[in-house]
């Protein structure tokens, strides 16, 4: 039996720090694609929606973008949050067999096979996405504006995390292969440098007949890329001196050590667009899951939605609204 309280707590903080740091001890961006990465993913997912749903989401775009990082913020206050962001598939390898052979895709089947404690200890992201989809569908059905926006924003986070190869392994930050910091390198540093060059115009959103099959396919694709994520970083590192691999950049009033732009350029080329492809796939799936939840809810009239809870998710930040509306105009001219 897994000692869940110890394991979860240690991984919760270690995993969060892996994303927050490019390198151990040097704070730069927040975890999992960086805050800016998650926000960009949710934003562009809105642009792929069919017109009726898109018009509704556009009204609340700043909230859907800013709340895309809410699950990361909860990781520091809830011991139950961290496992929702990953799944350590390598734990389920048996005698060289594909872990997907040894891990039932249905929640009850997986519980019967491995116990709920084990699933929680090694991550539940695909099952949590399925749970969140039904929560979003119920919110649509009840025409509850607050819950609809909350679940839409947050399911985007979990789907995006499922598209990250390092969210499918116990070696989530290269700590088992002497590649400490690779989590922040792949998810945050490359995105920070390259994101403005990526092509996000995908689409349109498609109805997904089986959310379970779709999210497990995404996890499988992420895990299949893991060898390249780790192997190519080792190859590039072996060809560069430490003084070439790292550099110093000013962040606010602090000078910090980061992966150099030259090293990142070499790694980016070696990955052959992998980060961009995973972001694009995440954007399309998020948009499609939103659309599917609305369709499965009976396509309720979005003009009838009411705020039913204590908070007002529609208060807009002036600066972010201006920035996002500008990008929306650029999108329409694309």
C-alpha positions in Angstrom: 0.0 0.0 0.0 1.3 3.4 -0.9 2.0 5.9 1.9 -0.2 8.4 0.2 0.2 11.3 2.7 4.0 11.3 2.4 4.2 10.6 -1.3 1.6 13.1 -2.4 2.9 15.9 -0.3 6.5 15.4 -1.5 5.6 15.2 -5.1 3.1 18.0 -4.9 5.8 20.5 -3.9 8.6 19.0 -5.9 6.4 18.9 -9.1 5.2 22.5 -8.6 8.8 23.7 -8.1 10.0 21.8 -11.2 7.7 24.0 -13.3 8.4 27.2 -11.4 12.1 26.9 -11.8 14.1 26.8 -14.9 17.0 25.7 -12.7 17.1 24.7 -9.1 16.9 27.7 -6.9 16.3 30.3 -9.6 12.7 31.5 -9.7 11.4 32.7 -13.1 8.0 31.6 -14.3 5.1 29.7 -12.8 4.5 26.0 -13.4 3.1 24.1 -16.4 3.6 25.9 -19.7 4.2 29.0 -17.5 1.3 31.2 -16.6 1.6 32.9 -19.9 1.5 29.6 -21.8 -1.7 28.4 -20.1 -3.3 31.8 -20.7 -2.4 31.7 -24.4 -3.7 28.2 -24.8 -7.1 29.0 -23.3 -7.3 32.2 -25.3 -6.8 30.7 -28.7 -9.1 27.8 -27.8 -11.9 30.4 -27.7 -11.2 31.5 -31.3 -11.9 27.9 -32.6 -15.4 27.7 -31.3 -18.5 27.9 -33.5 -20.0 31.4 -33.7 -22.8 31.1 -31.0 -20.5 29.6 -28.4 -17.6 31.8 -29.4 -19.6 35.0 -28.9 -20.5 33.8 -25.4 -17.0 32.9 -24.4 -15.6 36.2 -26.0 -17.7 38.2 -23.5 -15.8 36.5 -20.7 -12.5 36.1 -22.4 -10.3 37.9 -19.7 -11.8 35.6 -17.0 -11.3 32.4 -19.0 -7.7 33.4 -19.7 -6.7 34.6 -16.2 -8.4 31.6 -14.5 -6.6 29.1 -16.6 -3.9 29.1 -14.0 -6.2 28.7 -11.0 -5.5 25.0 -10.6 -1.7 25.7 -10.2 -2.4 28.2 -7.5 -4.4 25.7 -5.6 -1.5 23.2 -5.5 0.0 25.1 -2.6 -3.1 24.9 -0.4 -4.7 21.6 -1.4 -3.1 18.2 -1.1 -5.7 16.8 -3.5 -4.8 19.1 -6.4 -1.4 18.0 -7.5 -2.4 14.5 -8.8 -4.9 16.1 -11.2 -2.0 17.5 -13.3 -0.1 14.4 -14.3 0.1 10.6 -14.6 3.3 8.6 -13.9 2.8 6.0 -16.6 6.2 4.4 -16.0 4.9 3.2 -12.6 2.6 0.9 -14.6 5.3 -0.8 -16.7 5.3 -4.5 -16.1 7.8 -6.9 -17.7 8.5 -4.5 -20.5 4.8 -4.2 -21.4 3.2 -1.0 -22.6 1.8 0.8 -19.5 -1.5 1.3 -21.3 -1.9 -2.5 -21.4 -1.6 -2.6 -17.6 -3.7 0.4 -16.8 -7.5 0.2 -17.5 -8.8 3.5 -18.9 -12.1 3.4 -16.9 -11.8 4.8 -13.4 -13.5 1.9 -11.7 -11.4 -0.6 -13.7 -8.2 1.2 -12.7 -9.3 1.3 -9.1 -10.1 -2.4 -9.1 -6.7 -3.2 -10.6 -4.4 -0.8 -8.7 -6.4 0.8 -5.8 -7.5 4.4 -5.5 -4.6 5.3 -3.3 -2.1 4.2 -6.0 -3.9 6.1 -8.7 -3.9 9.3 -6.6 -0.3 8.8 -5.7 0.8 8.5 -9.3 -1.5 11.0 -11.0 -5.1 11.1 -12.3 -5.1 13.7 -15.1 -7.0 11.7 -17.8 -9.8 10.7 -15.3 -10.0 14.2 -13.9 -10.4 15.7 -17.4 -13.4 13.3 -17.9 -14.8 14.3 -14.6 -14.4 18.0 -15.4 -16.1 17.6 -18.8 -19.2 16.2 -17.1 -19.1 19.0 -14.5 -18.9 21.6 -17.3 -21.8 19.8 -19.1 -24.0 20.0 -15.9 -23.1 23.7 -15.5 -24.3 24.3 -19.1 -27.5 22.3 -18.4 -28.3 24.4 -15.3 -27.4 27.7 -17.1 -25.1 28.6 -14.2 -22.8 31.3 -15.6 -20.2 31.2 -12.7 -19.8 27.4 -12.8 -19.7 27.2 -16.6 -16.9 29.7 -16.7 -15.0 28.2 -13.8 -15.1 24.7 -15.2 -14.3 25.9 -18.8 -11.3 27.8 -17.6 -10.0 25.0 -15.4 -10.5 22.1 -17.7 -8.3 24.0 -20.2 -5.5 23.8 -17.7 -5.8 20.0 -17.1 -6.1 19.3 -20.8 -3.0 21.4 -21.5 -1.0 19.5 -18.8 -2.0 16.2 -20.4 -0.3 17.3 -23.6 3.1 17.7 -21.8 5.4 14.7 -22.1 7.0 15.4 -18.7 3.6 15.1 -17.1 3.5 11.4 -17.9 6.6 10.2 -16.0 8.1 10.0 -12.5 11.2 11.6 -14.1 9.2 14.8 -14.3 12.1 17.2 -13.9 15.0 15.0 -15.1 15.9 14.2 -11.6 16.4 10.5 -12.3 18.7 11.1 -15.3 20.8 14.1 -14.1 18.8 16.6 -16.2 17.5 18.7 -13.4 15.5 21.7 -14.7 14.3 20.1 -18.0 10.7 20.6 -16.9 10.9 24.3 -16.8 13.1 24.3 -19.9 10.6 22.4 -22.1 7.4 24.0 -20.7 8.4 27.5 -19.8 11.7 28.6 -21.2 11.1 27.4 -24.8 7.6 28.9 -24.7 8.9 32.2 -23.3 11.4 32.5 -26.2 9.4 30.9 -29.1 5.7 31.4 -28.4 5.2 34.5 -30.5 6.5 32.6 -33.5 4.0 29.7 -33.1 1.0 29.3 -35.4 -2.1 28.9 -33.3 -4.7 29.2 -36.0 -6.1 25.7 -35.9 -9.6 24.5 -36.2 -12.4 24.5 -36.1 -13.5 22.8 -32.8 -15.0 19.4 -33.4 -17.5 17.3 -31.5 -15.8 14.5 -29.6 -17.8 11.3 -29.4 -15.7 9.9 -26.5 -13.9 12.3 -24.2 -12.2 9.2 -22.6 -10.7 8.0 -25.8 -9.6 11.5 -26.8 -7.8 12.3 -23.5 -6.1 8.9 -23.4 -5.0 9.4 -26.9 -3.5 12.8 -25.9 -1.7 11.2 -22.9 -0.4 8.4 -25.1 1.0 10.9 -27.6 2.6 12.9 -24.8 4.3 9.8 -23.4 5.5 8.7 -26.8 7.4 12.0 -27.1 9.1 11.6 -23.7 12.2 9.8 -25.0 12.9 12.6 -27.5 12.4 15.3 -24.8 15.0 13.7 -22.5 17.3 12.2 -25.2 17.7 15.3 -27.3 18.4 17.5 -24.3 21.3 15.1 -23.3 22.6 15.3 -26.9 22.6 19.1 -27.0 24.1 19.3 -23.5 27.0 17.0 -24.5 28.0 19.3 -27.3 28.0 22.5 -25.2 30.1 23.8 -22.4 28.3 24.8 -19.2 29.2 28.4 -20.0 27.4 28.0 -23.3 24.4 26.1 -21.9 23.6 28.7 -19.3 23.5 32.5 -19.2 22.2 35.3 -16.9 19.2 37.4 -17.5 17.7 40.3 -15.5 14.3 39.5 -14.0 13.1 42.6 -12.2 15.8 43.6 -9.8 17.4 40.2 -9.8 20.1 38.7 -12.1 19.3 35.0 -12.5 20.9 32.0 -14.2 18.8 30.5 -17.0 19.2 28.2 -20.0 20.9 30.3 -22.6 19.1 31.4 -25.7 21.7 29.6 -27.9 21.1 26.3 -26.0 17.3 26.8 -26.3 17.6 27.5 -30.0 19.6 24.2 -30.5 17.1 22.3 -28.4 14.1 23.8 -30.2 15.5 22.8 -33.6 16.3 19.3 -32.4 12.7 18.9 -31.1 11.5 19.9 -34.6 8.5 22.0 -33.4 7.3 19.5 -30.7 6.4 22.2 -28.2 4.4 24.1 -30.8 2.6 20.9 -31.9 1.7 19.9 -28.4 0.3 23.4 -27.7 -1.7 23.3 -30.9 -3.1 19.9 -30.0 -4.0 21.2 -26.6 -5.8 24.2 -28.0 -7.8 22.2 -30.4 -8.8 19.7 -27.8 -9.8 22.3 -25.2 -12.0 24.1 -27.7 -13.5 20.8 -28.8 -14.3 19.7 -25.3 -16.0 23.0 -24.5 -18.1 22.6 -27.7 -18.9 18.9 -26.9 -20.0 19.8 -23.3 -22.3 22.4 -24.7 -23.8 20.1 -27.3 -24.2 17.2 -24.8 -26.0 19.7 -22.5 -28.6 20.2 -25.2 -27.1 23.4 -26.6 -28.8 25.7 -24.1 -29.6 29.3 -24.9 -26.5 31.1 -23.8 -28.5 34.4 -23.4 -30.3 32.9 -20.5 -27.3 32.2 -18.3 -27.3 33.8 -14.9 -24.8 34.4 -12.2 -25.8 32.1 -9.4 -22.8 32.0 -7.0 -21.0 34.4 -4.7 -18.3 35.7 -7.1 -18.5 37.8 -10.2 -16.3 36.3 -12.8 -17.0 38.9 -15.4 -15.1 41.9 -13.9 -12.6 42.9 -16.5 -9.0 44.1 -16.1 -8.7 47.1 -18.4 -5.1 46.3 -19.5 -5.7 42.6 -20.3 -9.0 43.4 -22.0 -7.3 45.8 -24.3 -4.5 43.4 -25.1 -6.8 40.5 -25.7 -9.3 42.5 -27.8 -6.3 43.6 -30.0 -5.3 40.0 -30.6 -8.9 39.2 -31.3 -9.0 41.8 -34.1 -5.7 40.5 -35.5 -7.3 37.0 -35.5 -10.2 38.2 -37.6 -7.8 39.7 -40.1 -5.8 36.5 -40.3 
